[in-house]
Amino acid sequence: MSDGKNCYPDSDVLINKYNIRDKVLLEKFEIQKVFAKLLGLDVKPTRIACTYDVEHMVNIHKYLFGDIYEWAGTFRKENLYKNARVLSGGSAEYADYHDSSGIAAE
């Protein structure tokens, strides 16, 4: 993901609202923020209307990551590979961004 549109120059760290440029620190911060948001959903699931459509998926993403990333809740404009500690340094399988923009058009 190095030098991606959503990364700081010459870096593979995602641009974030807190200007955290250390990859490990950002990962820890993201885990804490998203965990708190998930607890909020557990306490009050109606924070996000359950419509079970594309808008629902986008709203979940924005709710979970919107405090950290400006682009949360939008469709990507590039492919993403993000190492994850829970995957032993591997990456989740992300859809090609061309495919996800087709979903948005439906």
WOJOKA-V658927 format. One record per backbone hydrogen bond with DSSP energy under -0.5 kcal/mol. NH is the residue of the N-H (numbers start at 1). CO is the residue of the C=O. Records with the same first field share a line. If there is no record, write none. Layout:
NH->CO, CO
This chain:
3->11
4->1
7->4
8->13
11->8
14->12
15->6
17->68
19->16
21->19
23->21
26->22
27->23
28->24
29->25
30->26
31->27
32->28
33->29
34->30
35->31
36->32
37->33
38->34
39->35
40->36
41->37
42->38
43->39
44->40
47->44
48->45
51->49
57->53
58->54
59->55
60->56
61->57
62->58
63->59
64->60
65->61
66->62
68->65
69->65
72->69
74->71
84->90
87->84
88->85
89->84
90->87
92->82
94->92
99->96
100->96
101->97
102->98
103->99
104->100
105->101
106->102, 103
